[in-house]
Structures are given as C-alpha cells and as structure tokens.
Amino acid sequence: MVTPEYGREPARRGSPAPADVWRTPGGRIPLLREVTPGRAGVHPAEGPGGPPAYVPRDAEALLRAALAAPGTRFVLVVGEARAGATRLAYEVVRAVHPRYAFVRPLSRAALPEAVRVAARRRRAVLWLDGLEDHLGAGGLTAAHLDGLRGAVVVATMRAEEYRRRQAREASRLTGCDRGAWRAEHELLGRAAVVPVARSWSPRERRRVAALEAGEGRGPAEVLTGGEGPVARWTGGWTPGAQPAGAAVVGAAVDCRRAGLRRPVARAWLRALYPAYLAGRDGGETFGPALEWACAAVHDAGAEGLLAGNDVLGYTADGCLLDAPGLGPVPEHLWQGLLARAGPGDAYDLGIVARQEGRPARAVRALTAARRGGVAEAELPLALAVGDTGRPRRAAADLAALTRRRELRLGPRHPDTLAARHQLAFFTGEAGDPRAAARQLARLLADAVPVLGADHPGVLAVRRGLIWYRPAEPAGAGREWAALLADTEGRLGPDDPHTLAVRAGQAALAAMTGRTAEAVRAWAALTADRARVLGTDHPHVVHSRLEWARALIADGRRREAAELLSVVAQAGRFLEPGHRHLRLARELRAGLTAAAPEPP
C-alpha cells in the first residue's frame, strides 16, 4: 500500500486525523534521522532503480549557513515546482540536525498542535513543506516563532507564491499594511530565505554527470525521475485515455489555484469534477478516475498527479499549477468550492480572488468569512467592495471600521493606521480629494512616530498625499522625484512601492501634456511590473492601458491599437465588468470612432 503522501490510501482504523502531526507507528514524534524523503514531502519519483540520488545543489551552502546562524528561528527555501527545494531542505536539515524532533502538521488545522509539540521539545524542527498552505486565517504567525525557544521552522514555498505575497500587499496605489496581511508580511520578513534556481548550474550538471557514470542512469532519470506530470495530465484528456481522471486532476488543481490551502476532500472532488467533462466522453466512474490520478507509474519513474488519501484529502502536484495554457479558475468550480468552504477557507478564496482582479468573487467569499466569524476578513472585504466600483460604500464601511479600531486599539495602533489609510484612499476615489489629502496629512503625522519614516506604509501615505493634494506641476514633480529616491533607496528598484511611485510620475507626465515622456515611462514600467508581478497581474494590465492612452494622446494610434489587443488577451483573467476591462473598451471605442473612413 502506498504511503499517504503520494497515493490513495483508504481510510482505516488508526489512521491519523487531519488535525494531527506525523508520528511513528508507535505514536511518538520521530527524529530527523529516522525520516524518509517521502515523509518530508519529497516527490518519490520511484522507478525500477529506486528513488533518484540526491544531487548537491549550489544553494546548499547558503542553507547550511542560515541554519548555523545564531538565533535562527525560521528558514524558508523558495523554488519553482520541481526545482528540488523540498529535497534540498530535507537533505541538509537532516544532515545538520539529525537528532532534532521532526514535527510536521498534517494540515493547517493541525498547525496549533504542531507548534505546541515543537515548543515542548528541547530541539525540534517544525517542518512546513508548502508554507502557502499554512498561512492566512489560523495559519503561522510571527507570534508562533517567538514561542519556539528550542525549535527552528523549516519551510518551503513555490517561487510564484512567494513573489505574489511579496508584491500583493504593497502593489496597490495605497499599499499600506493591511490587518492580517501585515502579519503575513511580518512573518515572511523574519525568514532567512534560501532561493533554489529552477535551472541547473554548470557545477550541478557536472555532479549529475558524475552520478550518471557511477549509477549507469541517464540525466533525465537523475534530474526528474521520469515523465513529467504536466504531460501525463495533458495526455489523460485524449479521447480513449483517461478524461475522467484528468477531470479529477483539473478540479484538484483549480481548488488550489482558487485559494484552498488544504487538501481537497474526496467528497468534494466527486462533486466538482463532472463539470470538467462537459462535452467529453468521461469513460470511467469517479473511483477508477481517482485511482488513475493518484497512481504512480513505476516503470516510468513517475508519481501520481494527486497526493493524499481519503482521510487527509488530496492535493495536486505543485508543478501542475504552473502548466502552460491554464485559463482562469472556472465559475462552476469557484461557486461549488465556496458553497462547501468553511469560514477560514472562504477567507483564503476571497484574498486570492482580490489579488487576481476578481473583486465580485472576493466580496462573496469575504462576506461568508466575516459572517462565519473570521475577524481578519473585515478590512479586505471593505477594500473588495471598493474595487467593484463602489468607493462611497467602501469609505462608509472603512469609516465605521476605523472608529471601532480607534476605540478598541487607539488611533495610532498599526491596524488602525491601516484602516485610516484605506479610508483616505476611498474618500479620494469617491470624489473628495481634498478631504483625502487632509486625512492623509493627519495620518502621516501619526504614523511616522509609530512606524518610522522608512516604513513602507509611511512611504505609501506620502505617495497618496502627493496624489490627492493640490500642487502645481513643477512642485508635484519634485515631490515624486524625492519620494522615488527615498523608496528606491530603502526598498529597492523592484519593490511594488517603488513601481507605484513610478506610476505616479508617469501619470503626472500624461496629465501635464508631456505625452512622449508618458509613453516612455509607462512602457518601461509595464516591462518592469510584468517581470516582477507576472504578465497577467492586474497592475500590469493597468500599466498597459495607461501606456495605450499615452500613445493615443501622442498620435500613435496604430501602436495603441496593437497594445490594446495584447491587453485583451491578458484581460481574460479579470472578472467581467472589471474597471480595467471597462477602460479598455472605452479606449478601443475611441480609436474606432476616430478612425478615418475607408476610401
């Protein structure tokens, strides 16, 4: 019978509960030296020759140094799916701390128990493979780290998830820390981050070559262990192959993409997969389809596309989330998932929906979370309401939230400052920029003594103040330049705060008739935002739209039309009716109306 990490294992008496931690058959917490790669979450990739040998990575020295540094409490290994981040972490941590207790929660619900177990140990590693699944409501916090005196947290995270979390809270024009998101940023800021490159360096390939010569195995076997999961999933859709199994995998993949941070229950998969078979011959019933999705192909050295069992639930292979050609999460999946989600799950769905430019979905999910008692949902819900084009309603909700926080926490508490910042933003968006500027000026005076002049939230308040405060163009230009120097010097050129300041400069150039300068500024900003955030990110779409608008103002209508066609492709990930899509339609309509009549 396969182990619970990788294959389908039927529920049985004595199986661990989802809110438990891994233990030996005798019921004790194992030492790291006793833990196999599979128990740590390493892809097994088992073929006839057994699991692939470990190839030392160049990042190993950095990881060893992080573990040896005095006072290390949190090490985060970041890499693309199948880059080897989990294997690297397992091999190095096991070698450095073989006698440390290995504490791994089976789910996010088990995290509090895992923290308690690790805190009671004199020496322990709290192992969180896939940190993204242990964040959000009820997830890991900086306070947990502070309570782990003799333990170290070792976690892995997909590079895309890490980039998104580094960018998402700050990437909006207001960009102040926000409630639970602020706590997540604080946590990630405490980590010693070890990046693992997706491609193999020349030195690593020489090690692989030496291993091949010693084992008589080819490079593909050593590096990947067999056929890629994306190819197996794609092949499953072929008529006569396993479309039902591919549909089960598709449902599990989209559950993760929608924001579900825990394995999907068997009953949920059974209910959600049929819609993926619309217009196809499903062939197999659900049971055999799930078996196929979980089955390892031993003669090809490939593991199942889903990992888990009926007790713990099922999780899609991480590299499937980055498969080429994936469109937005379909509405049928999202609705079905929200209907089954608890309050904590609904919170996660809402946060991801808002990140991805789907504010109507975010409102529905965050409303369910708030009604279910998730206090962290209150602030992002108000922001999502504003994102749907209702800034006055958002401002009213934020005013009430601000008053409650002032009474409960005080006017200068960081959570209150975050609410005041968002209130000022939506006050301005609702048509009262002077009131917004007054609020931001008072906020800046209160925030600097608490957060410090270099804090990203303070820099964001300064940005909003320049935007809303009346000023002559030359003076505004000097203020933007000074803020850019401060932001770039303190946060770096690629930080989303820095990119947002550049957006302010580009907008000022456009508003003052410097169209050629605006075109250059928006073009450069679009390229940098796409590199940092990804080509389909809503802020990249916004930059392209403003670039097109500047091209139109500069008389370069053909280039603007070509750019708007690119926006139309990226816009498929945005919610119907999104403000960016409305602007794109307005710009295209203006081009069409102004086009000369054909001869």
DRENSEMAR-913604 format. One record per residue (C-alpha): residue number from 1; residue in three letters; chain; x negated, y negated, z. Coordinates in steps of 0.1 Angstrom, whole numbers, plus 5000, padded with zeros to 4 digits. Layout:
residues N
   i  aa ch   c1   c2   c3
 NUM ALA  A    X    Y    Z
...
This chain:
residues 599
   i  aa ch   c1   c2   c3
   1 MET  A 5000 5000 5000
   2 VAL  A 4986 4966 4991
   3 THR  A 4978 4940 5017
   4 PRO  A 5003 4913 5025
   5 GLU  A 4981 4886 5009
   6 TYR  A 4984 4899 4974
   7 GLY  A 5012 4923 4967
   8 ARG  A 5047 4931 4975
   9 GLU  A 5049 4949 5008
  10 PRO  A 5084 4959 5020
  11 ALA  A 5095 4947 5054
  12 ARG  A 5088 4973 5081
  13 ARG  A 5088 4977 5118
  14 GLY  A 5059 4960 5134
  15 SER  A 5053 4935 5105
  16 PRO  A 5041 4901 5117
  17 ALA  A 5067 4874 5120
  18 PRO  A 5063 4843 5097
  19 ALA  A 5057 4822 5129
  20 ASP  A 5027 4844 5140
  21 VAL  A 4990 4844 5134
  22 TRP  A 4969 4872 5118
  23 ARG  A 4959 4899 5143
  24 THR  A 4942 4932 5142
  25 PRO  A 4963 4964 5142
  26 GLY  A 4956 4964 5180
  27 GLY  A 4971 4930 5184
  28 ARG  A 4940 4909 5190
  29 ILE  A 4926 4879 5172
  30 PRO  A 4896 4892 5151
  31 LEU  A 4861 4878 5150
  32 LEU  A 4850 4863 5117
  33 ARG  A 4825 4891 5111
  34 GLU  A 4855 4916 5111
  35 VAL  A 4875 4896 5085
  36 THR  A 4876 4908 5049
  37 PRO  A 4877 4883 5020
  38 GLY  A 4913 4893 5014
  39 ARG  A 4924 4883 5049
  40 ALA  A 4909 4849 5044
  41 GLY  A 4929 4843 5012
  42 VAL  A 4901 4851 4986
  43 HIS  A 4915 4863 4953
  44 PRO  A 4907 4900 4953
  45 ALA  A 4901 4904 4915
  46 GLU  A 4896 4941 4921
  47 GLY  A 4887 4963 4892
  48 PRO  A 4871 4997 4888
  49 GLY  A 4838 4983 4902
  50 GLY  A 4854 4968 4933
  51 PRO  A 4856 4931 4941
  52 PRO  A 4831 4908 4924
  53 ALA  A 4799 4900 4943
  54 TYR  A 4796 4865 4958
  55 VAL  A 4775 4842 4937
  56 PRO  A 4760 4814 4960
  57 ARG  A 4772 4780 4949
  58 ASP  A 4753 4747 4949
  59 ALA  A 4778 4733 4974
  60 GLU  A 4768 4759 5000
  61 ALA  A 4740 4737 5014
  62 LEU  A 4765 4708 5019
  63 LEU  A 4790 4731 5036
  64 ARG  A 4763 4745 5059
  65 ALA  A 4752 4710 5068
  66 ALA  A 4787 4700 5076
  67 LEU  A 4792 4730 5099
  68 ALA  A 4759 4723 5117
  69 ALA  A 4765 4686 5122
  70 PRO  A 4771 4677 5159
  71 GLY  A 4807 4672 5167
  72 THR  A 4821 4687 5136
  73 ARG  A 4858 4694 5141
  74 PHE  A 4872 4696 5105
  75 VAL  A 4856 4707 5073
  76 LEU  A 4876 4706 5040
  77 VAL  A 4865 4724 5009
  78 VAL  A 4881 4709 4978
  79 GLY  A 4881 4725 4943
  80 GLU  A 4902 4733 4913
  81 ALA  A 4922 4765 4913
  82 ARG  A 4899 4795 4908
  83 ALA  A 4868 4773 4913
  84 GLY  A 4858 4795 4943
  85 ALA  A 4865 4772 4971
  86 THR  A 4880 4798 4994
  87 ARG  A 4853 4824 4986
  88 LEU  A 4826 4798 4993
  89 ALA  A 4842 4788 5026
  90 TYR  A 4847 4824 5037
  91 GLU  A 4811 4835 5029
  92 VAL  A 4794 4805 5045
  93 VAL  A 4816 4802 5076
  94 ARG  A 4814 4840 5082
  95 ALA  A 4776 4838 5080
  96 VAL  A 4773 4807 5102
  97 HIS  A 4798 4817 5129
  98 PRO  A 4802 4855 5128
  99 ARG  A 4812 4857 5164
 100 TYR  A 4839 4830 5163
 101 ALA  A 4875 4840 5166
 102 PHE  A 4893 4838 5132
 103 VAL  A 4927 4821 5137
 104 ARG  A 4949 4820 5107
 105 PRO  A 4986 4810 5108
 106 LEU  A 5009 4830 5085
 107 SER  A 5029 4799 5077
 108 ARG  A 5033 4763 5086
 109 ALA  A 5058 4773 5112
 110 ALA  A 5031 4792 5129
 111 LEU  A 5007 4763 5130
 112 PRO  A 5015 4752 5166
 113 GLU  A 5009 4787 5178
 114 ALA  A 4976 4789 5159
 115 VAL  A 4965 4756 5173
 116 ARG  A 4973 4769 5209
 117 VAL  A 4954 4801 5202
 118 ALA  A 4924 4783 5189
 119 ALA  A 4924 4757 5217
 120 ARG  A 4922 4785 5243
 121 ARG  A 4891 4800 5227
 122 ARG  A 4856 4790 5236
 123 ARG  A 4846 4795 5200
 124 ALA  A 4871 4797 5172
 125 VAL  A 4877 4788 5135
 126 LEU  A 4912 4776 5127
 127 TRP  A 4915 4788 5091
 128 LEU  A 4938 4769 5068
 129 ASP  A 4935 4782 5032
 130 GLY  A 4956 4758 5012
 131 LEU  A 4957 4728 5035
 132 GLU  A 4985 4712 5015
 133 ASP  A 5008 4739 5028
 134 HIS  A 5001 4728 5064
 135 LEU  A 5007 4691 5060
 136 GLY  A 5039 4670 5063
 137 ALA  A 5066 4672 5089
 138 GLY  A 5055 4697 5116
 139 GLY  A 5020 4700 5100
 140 LEU  A 4985 4695 5111
 141 THR  A 4976 4661 5126
 142 ALA  A 4946 4643 5140
 143 ALA  A 4960 4649 5175
 144 HIS  A 4956 4686 5168
 145 LEU  A 4920 4681 5161
 146 ASP  A 4915 4662 5193
 147 GLY  A 4928 4692 5213
 148 LEU  A 4904 4717 5198
 149 ARG  A 4874 4715 5221
 150 GLY  A 4856 4747 5211
 151 ALA  A 4871 4752 5177
 152 VAL  A 4865 4739 5142
 153 VAL  A 4891 4736 5115
 154 VAL  A 4880 4750 5081
 155 ALA  A 4904 4743 5053
 156 THR  A 4906 4745 5015
 157 MET  A 4927 4723 4992
 158 ARG  A 4933 4722 4955
 159 ALA  A 4915 4692 4939
 160 GLU  A 4947 4679 4924
 161 GLU  A 4965 4679 4957
 162 TYR  A 4935 4661 4974
 163 ARG  A 4934 4635 4946
 164 ARG  A 4971 4629 4949
 165 ARG  A 4970 4625 4986
 166 GLN  A 4941 4601 4984
 167 ALA  A 4959 4580 4959
 168 ARG  A 4996 4582 4966
 169 GLU  A 5000 4562 4998
 170 ALA  A 4979 4533 4985
 171 SER  A 4987 4533 4949
 172 ARG  A 5019 4513 4951
 173 LEU  A 5016 4475 4949
 174 THR  A 5024 4471 4985
 175 GLY  A 5003 4500 4996
 176 CYS  A 5004 4497 5034
 177 ASP  A 5001 4528 5055
 178 ARG  A 5035 4543 5060
 179 GLY  A 5046 4563 5090
 180 ALA  A 5038 4600 5086
 181 TRP  A 5018 4593 5055
 182 ARG  A 4995 4572 5076
 183 ALA  A 4990 4601 5099
 184 GLU  A 4981 4623 5070
 185 HIS  A 4955 4598 5057
 186 GLU  A 4940 4596 5092
 187 LEU  A 4937 4634 5093
 188 LEU  A 4920 4636 5059
 189 GLY  A 4897 4607 5069
 190 ARG  A 4884 4629 5097
 191 ALA  A 4874 4657 5074
 192 ALA  A 4839 4665 5062
 193 VAL  A 4848 4670 5026
 194 VAL  A 4828 4695 5005
 195 PRO  A 4836 4694 4968
 196 VAL  A 4832 4725 4947
 197 ALA  A 4827 4719 4909
 198 ARG  A 4850 4737 4885
 199 SER  A 4823 4745 4861
 200 TRP  A 4792 4764 4869
 201 SER  A 4758 4746 4871
 202 PRO  A 4727 4759 4853
 203 ARG  A 4713 4772 4886
 204 GLU  A 4746 4790 4894
 205 ARG  A 4746 4806 4859
 206 ARG  A 4711 4818 4864
 207 ARG  A 4722 4835 4897
 208 VAL  A 4751 4851 4878
 209 ALA  A 4727 4864 4851
 210 ALA  A 4706 4880 4878
 211 LEU  A 4736 4896 4893
 212 GLU  A 4748 4909 4859
 213 ALA  A 4714 4925 4853
 214 GLY  A 4715 4942 4888
 215 GLU  A 4751 4954 4885
 216 GLY  A 4755 4961 4848
 217 ARG  A 4785 4938 4847
 218 GLY  A 4794 4911 4822
 219 PRO  A 4797 4874 4830
 220 ALA  A 4835 4873 4827
 221 GLU  A 4837 4901 4853
 222 VAL  A 4813 4884 4877
 223 LEU  A 4829 4850 4874
 224 THR  A 4866 4857 4872
 225 GLY  A 4871 4894 4878
 226 GLY  A 4894 4899 4848
 227 GLU  A 4922 4885 4827
 228 GLY  A 4934 4850 4836
 229 PRO  A 4968 4847 4854
 230 VAL  A 4980 4820 4830
 231 ALA  A 4975 4843 4801
 232 ARG  A 4994 4871 4819
 233 TRP  A 5023 4848 4828
 234 THR  A 5025 4835 4792
 235 GLY  A 5024 4870 4778
 236 GLY  A 5052 4880 4801
 237 TRP  A 5076 4857 4782
 238 THR  A 5070 4876 4750
 239 PRO  A 5102 4895 4739
 240 GLY  A 5099 4931 4749
 241 ALA  A 5073 4923 4775
 242 GLN  A 5084 4911 4810
 243 PRO  A 5105 4879 4806
 244 ALA  A 5124 4886 4838
 245 GLY  A 5091 4889 4857
 246 ALA  A 5078 4857 4840
 247 ALA  A 5111 4840 4851
 248 VAL  A 5105 4851 4887
 249 VAL  A 5070 4837 4885
 250 GLY  A 5083 4805 4869
 251 ALA  A 5108 4800 4898
 252 ALA  A 5080 4805 4924
 253 VAL  A 5056 4781 4905
 254 ASP  A 5083 4754 4904
 255 CYS  A 5091 4758 4940
 256 ARG  A 5055 4749 4948
 257 ARG  A 5055 4721 4923
 258 ALA  A 5087 4707 4937
 259 GLY  A 5070 4704 4971
 260 LEU  A 5079 4736 4990
 261 ARG  A 5049 4741 5014
 262 ARG  A 5056 4777 5024
 263 PRO  A 5062 4810 5007
 264 VAL  A 5095 4814 4989
 265 ALA  A 5119 4839 5005
 266 ARG  A 5128 4870 4984
 267 ALA  A 5165 4860 4985
 268 TRP  A 5157 4825 4972
 269 LEU  A 5137 4839 4942
 270 ARG  A 5166 4863 4934
 271 ALA  A 5190 4833 4933
 272 LEU  A 5167 4809 4915
 273 TYR  A 5151 4830 4887
 274 PRO  A 5182 4837 4864
 275 ALA  A 5183 4802 4851
 276 TYR  A 5149 4806 4836
 277 LEU  A 5162 4834 4814
 278 ALA  A 5188 4813 4797
 279 GLY  A 5188 4823 4760
 280 ARG  A 5164 4852 4766
 281 ASP  A 5168 4889 4770
 282 GLY  A 5158 4895 4806
 283 GLY  A 5155 4932 4803
 284 GLU  A 5145 4942 4839
 285 THR  A 5166 4936 4870
 286 PHE  A 5152 4915 4898
 287 GLY  A 5135 4943 4918
 288 PRO  A 5112 4955 4889
 289 ALA  A 5107 4919 4878
 290 LEU  A 5093 4910 4912
 291 GLU  A 5072 4942 4913
 292 TRP  A 5056 4931 4880
 293 ALA  A 5050 4896 4893
 294 CYS  A 5031 4909 4923
 295 ALA  A 5014 4939 4907
 296 ALA  A 4976 4939 4904
 297 VAL  A 4962 4951 4871
 298 HIS  A 4933 4972 4884
 299 ASP  A 4919 4983 4851
 300 ALA  A 4916 4947 4840
 301 GLY  A 4904 4934 4873
 302 ALA  A 4934 4910 4878
 303 GLU  A 4956 4905 4909
 304 GLY  A 4993 4897 4910
 305 LEU  A 5007 4864 4899
 306 LEU  A 5026 4862 4932
 307 ALA  A 5011 4869 4966
 308 GLY  A 5031 4879 4996
 309 ASN  A 5058 4903 5008
 310 ASP  A 5094 4904 5019
 311 VAL  A 5085 4894 5054
 312 LEU  A 5064 4864 5048
 313 GLY  A 5077 4853 5014
 314 TYR  A 5060 4849 4981
 315 THR  A 5035 4823 4968
 316 ALA  A 5025 4816 4932
 317 ASP  A 4988 4818 4922
 318 GLY  A 4974 4783 4925
 319 CYS  A 4960 4781 4890
 320 LEU  A 4995 4786 4876
 321 LEU  A 5004 4752 4889
 322 ASP  A 4979 4736 4865
 323 ALA  A 4989 4757 4835
 324 PRO  A 4990 4737 4803
 325 GLY  A 5023 4726 4788
 326 LEU  A 5043 4726 4821
 327 GLY  A 5071 4701 4820
 328 PRO  A 5089 4685 4849
 329 VAL  A 5105 4708 4875
 330 PRO  A 5139 4716 4860
 331 GLU  A 5170 4702 4877
 332 HIS  A 5186 4736 4882
 333 LEU  A 5156 4747 4903
 334 TRP  A 5154 4715 4922
 335 GLN  A 5191 4715 4931
 336 GLY  A 5190 4752 4941
 337 LEU  A 5159 4746 4962
 338 LEU  A 5173 4716 4981
 339 ALA  A 5206 4735 4987
 340 ARG  A 5186 4761 5006
 341 ALA  A 5160 4739 5022
 342 GLY  A 5158 4731 5059
 343 PRO  A 5151 4695 5071
 344 GLY  A 5114 4699 5070
 345 ASP  A 5114 4714 5035
 346 ALA  A 5137 4687 5024
 347 TYR  A 5112 4661 5036
 348 ASP  A 5085 4676 5016
 349 LEU  A 5107 4678 4985
 350 GLY  A 5115 4641 4989
 351 ILE  A 5079 4630 4993
 352 VAL  A 5068 4648 4962
 353 ALA  A 5098 4636 4942
 354 ARG  A 5090 4600 4951
 355 GLN  A 5053 4605 4942
 356 GLU  A 5064 4618 4908
 357 GLY  A 5087 4589 4899
 358 ARG  A 5120 4606 4907
 359 PRO  A 5135 4583 4933
 360 ALA  A 5171 4596 4930
 361 ARG  A 5158 4631 4939
 362 ALA  A 5138 4616 4967
 363 VAL  A 5168 4598 4981
 364 ARG  A 5189 4630 4982
 365 ALA  A 5161 4651 4998
 366 LEU  A 5150 4625 5023
 367 THR  A 5187 4618 5033
 368 ALA  A 5190 4655 5040
 369 ALA  A 5158 4655 5060
 370 ARG  A 5169 4624 5080
 371 ARG  A 5203 4640 5088
 372 GLY  A 5185 4671 5099
 373 GLY  A 5165 4652 5125
 374 VAL  A 5132 4645 5107
 375 ALA  A 5123 4611 5120
 376 GLU  A 5095 4607 5096
 377 ALA  A 5120 4605 5067
 378 GLU  A 5134 4572 5077
 379 LEU  A 5108 4549 5061
 380 PRO  A 5102 4568 5029
 381 LEU  A 5140 4570 5024
 382 ALA  A 5143 4533 5025
 383 LEU  A 5115 4529 5000
 384 ALA  A 5131 4555 4977
 385 VAL  A 5163 4536 4978
 386 GLY  A 5144 4505 4967
 387 ASP  A 5128 4525 4939
 388 THR  A 5162 4534 4925
 389 GLY  A 5167 4497 4917
 390 ARG  A 5185 4487 4950
 391 PRO  A 5159 4463 4966
 392 ARG  A 5186 4445 4987
 393 ARG  A 5198 4477 5002
 394 ALA  A 5162 4487 5009
 395 ALA  A 5155 4454 5025
 396 ALA  A 5185 4457 5047
 397 ASP  A 5176 4492 5058
 398 LEU  A 5140 4482 5064
 399 ALA  A 5151 4452 5085
 400 ALA  A 5171 4475 5108
 401 LEU  A 5142 4499 5110
 402 THR  A 5118 4471 5118
 403 ARG  A 5139 4458 5146
 404 ARG  A 5141 4493 5161
 405 ARG  A 5104 4498 5159
 406 GLU  A 5097 4464 5174
 407 LEU  A 5119 4472 5204
 408 ARG  A 5105 4507 5208
 409 LEU  A 5069 4502 5198
 410 GLY  A 5062 4465 5198
 411 PRO  A 5057 4441 5169
 412 ARG  A 5020 4449 5164
 413 HIS  A 5022 4487 5165
 414 PRO  A 5008 4502 5133
 415 ASP  A 5041 4518 5125
 416 THR  A 5059 4485 5130
 417 LEU  A 5034 4467 5108
 418 ALA  A 5040 4493 5081
 419 ALA  A 5078 4487 5082
 420 ARG  A 5073 4449 5082
 421 HIS  A 5051 4452 5051
 422 GLN  A 5076 4471 5032
 423 LEU  A 5104 4448 5043
 424 ALA  A 5084 4418 5029
 425 PHE  A 5079 4436 4996
 426 PHE  A 5115 4444 4991
 427 THR  A 5125 4410 5002
 428 GLY  A 5105 4396 4974
 429 GLU  A 5118 4422 4949
 430 ALA  A 5153 4413 4959
 431 GLY  A 5147 4377 4946
 432 ASP  A 5134 4358 4976
 433 PRO  A 5096 4355 4970
 434 ARG  A 5092 4325 4994
 435 ALA  A 5108 4345 5023
 436 ALA  A 5085 4374 5014
 437 ALA  A 5055 4351 5015
 438 ARG  A 5064 4338 5049
 439 GLN  A 5069 4374 5063
 440 LEU  A 5035 4384 5048
 441 ALA  A 5017 4354 5063
 442 ARG  A 5030 4363 5098
 443 LEU  A 5022 4400 5092
 444 LEU  A 4986 4392 5082
 445 ALA  A 4981 4372 5114
 446 ASP  A 4994 4401 5135
 447 ALA  A 4977 4429 5115
 448 VAL  A 4941 4416 5115
 449 PRO  A 4935 4418 5153
 450 VAL  A 4951 4453 5153
 451 LEU  A 4937 4469 5122
 452 GLY  A 4907 4448 5113
 453 ALA  A 4900 4427 5083
 454 ASP  A 4887 4456 5063
 455 HIS  A 4916 4479 5068
 456 PRO  A 4933 4490 5035
 457 GLY  A 4967 4479 5049
 458 VAL  A 4953 4444 5056
 459 LEU  A 4939 4441 5021
 460 ALA  A 4973 4452 5008
 461 VAL  A 4990 4424 5028
 462 ARG  A 4966 4399 5012
 463 ARG  A 4975 4412 4978
 464 GLY  A 5012 4408 4984
 465 LEU  A 5007 4373 4998
 466 ILE  A 4988 4362 4966
 467 TRP  A 5016 4377 4945
 468 TYR  A 5045 4360 4962
 469 ARG  A 5030 4328 4975
 470 PRO  A 5034 4298 4950
 471 ALA  A 5000 4287 4938
 472 GLU  A 4986 4270 4907
 473 PRO  A 4969 4295 4883
 474 ALA  A 4933 4285 4890
 475 GLY  A 4938 4288 4927
 476 ALA  A 4955 4322 4923
 477 GLY  A 4927 4334 4900
 478 ARG  A 4901 4326 4927
 479 GLU  A 4921 4344 4954
 480 TRP  A 4924 4375 4932
 481 ALA  A 4887 4374 4925
 482 ALA  A 4878 4371 4961
 483 LEU  A 4902 4399 4971
 484 LEU  A 4888 4422 4943
 485 ALA  A 4853 4416 4956
 486 ASP  A 4864 4425 4992
 487 THR  A 4884 4455 4982
 488 GLU  A 4859 4470 4958
 489 GLY  A 4830 4464 4982
 490 ARG  A 4849 4481 5011
 491 LEU  A 4869 4508 4994
 492 GLY  A 4851 4514 4961
 493 PRO  A 4860 4507 4925
 494 ASP  A 4883 4537 4921
 495 ASP  A 4904 4532 4952
 496 PRO  A 4940 4526 4944
 497 HIS  A 4940 4494 4963
 498 THR  A 4912 4481 4941
 499 LEU  A 4931 4492 4910
 500 ALA  A 4962 4474 4923
 501 VAL  A 4942 4442 4927
 502 ARG  A 4931 4445 4891
 503 ALA  A 4967 4449 4881
 504 GLY  A 4974 4416 4898
 505 GLN  A 4946 4399 4879
 506 ALA  A 4959 4413 4846
 507 ALA  A 4995 4402 4853
 508 LEU  A 4982 4367 4861
 509 ALA  A 4964 4365 4828
 510 ALA  A 4996 4376 4810
 511 MET  A 5018 4351 4829
 512 THR  A 4994 4322 4821
 513 GLY  A 4993 4329 4783
 514 ARG  A 4958 4344 4782
 515 THR  A 4971 4373 4761
 516 ALA  A 4938 4386 4747
 517 GLU  A 4924 4388 4782
 518 ALA  A 4955 4405 4795
 519 VAL  A 4952 4431 4767
 520 ARG  A 4917 4439 4777
 521 ALA  A 4925 4440 4814
 522 TRP  A 4955 4463 4810
 523 ALA  A 4936 4486 4786
 524 ALA  A 4907 4490 4810
 525 LEU  A 4930 4495 4840
 526 THR  A 4951 4521 4822
 527 ALA  A 4919 4541 4814
 528 ASP  A 4907 4540 4850
 529 ARG  A 4941 4548 4865
 530 ALA  A 4945 4578 4842
 531 ARG  A 4911 4590 4852
 532 VAL  A 4919 4587 4889
 533 LEU  A 4956 4595 4891
 534 GLY  A 4962 4616 4860
 535 THR  A 4977 4606 4827
 536 ASP  A 5014 4612 4837
 537 HIS  A 5013 4593 4870
 538 PRO  A 5040 4566 4872
 539 HIS  A 5014 4539 4878
 540 VAL  A 4996 4549 4846
 541 VAL  A 5029 4547 4827
 542 HIS  A 5034 4512 4842
 543 SER  A 4999 4501 4831
 544 ARG  A 5006 4513 4796
 545 LEU  A 5039 4494 4794
 546 GLU  A 5022 4462 4805
 547 TRP  A 4994 4468 4780
 548 ALA  A 5021 4472 4753
 549 ARG  A 5038 4440 4765
 550 ALA  A 5005 4421 4763
 551 LEU  A 4999 4434 4728
 552 ILE  A 5033 4422 4717
 553 ALA  A 5025 4388 4732
 554 ASP  A 4992 4388 4713
 555 GLY  A 5009 4395 4680
 556 ARG  A 4996 4431 4677
 557 ARG  A 5030 4447 4673
 558 ARG  A 5018 4479 4654
 559 GLU  A 4994 4487 4682
 560 ALA  A 5021 4481 4707
 561 ALA  A 5044 4505 4689
 562 GLU  A 5018 4532 4689
 563 LEU  A 5012 4527 4726
 564 LEU  A 5049 4529 4733
 565 SER  A 5051 4563 4716
 566 VAL  A 5024 4576 4740
 567 VAL  A 5045 4562 4769
 568 ALA  A 5075 4581 4756
 569 GLN  A 5056 4614 4759
 570 ALA  A 5043 4607 4794
 571 GLY  A 5078 4594 4804
 572 ARG  A 5093 4629 4802
 573 PHE  A 5081 4634 4838
 574 LEU  A 5100 4604 4850
 575 GLU  A 5136 4605 4862
 576 PRO  A 5163 4595 4837
 577 GLY  A 5171 4558 4843
 578 HIS  A 5137 4551 4859
 579 ARG  A 5127 4514 4857
 580 HIS  A 5096 4523 4836
 581 LEU  A 5118 4540 4811
 582 ARG  A 5142 4510 4810
 583 LEU  A 5113 4487 4803
 584 ALA  A 5100 4510 4776
 585 ARG  A 5134 4509 4759
 586 GLU  A 5136 4471 4762
 587 LEU  A 5101 4467 4746
 588 ARG  A 5109 4491 4718
 589 ALA  A 5142 4473 4712
 590 GLY  A 5124 4440 4710
 591 LEU  A 5100 4454 4684
 592 THR  A 5128 4468 4663
 593 ALA  A 5148 4436 4664
 594 ALA  A 5118 4415 4654
 595 ALA  A 5106 4439 4626
 596 PRO  A 5108 4424 4591
 597 GLU  A 5134 4436 4567
 598 PRO  A 5121 4462 4542
 599 PRO  A 5116 4448 4507
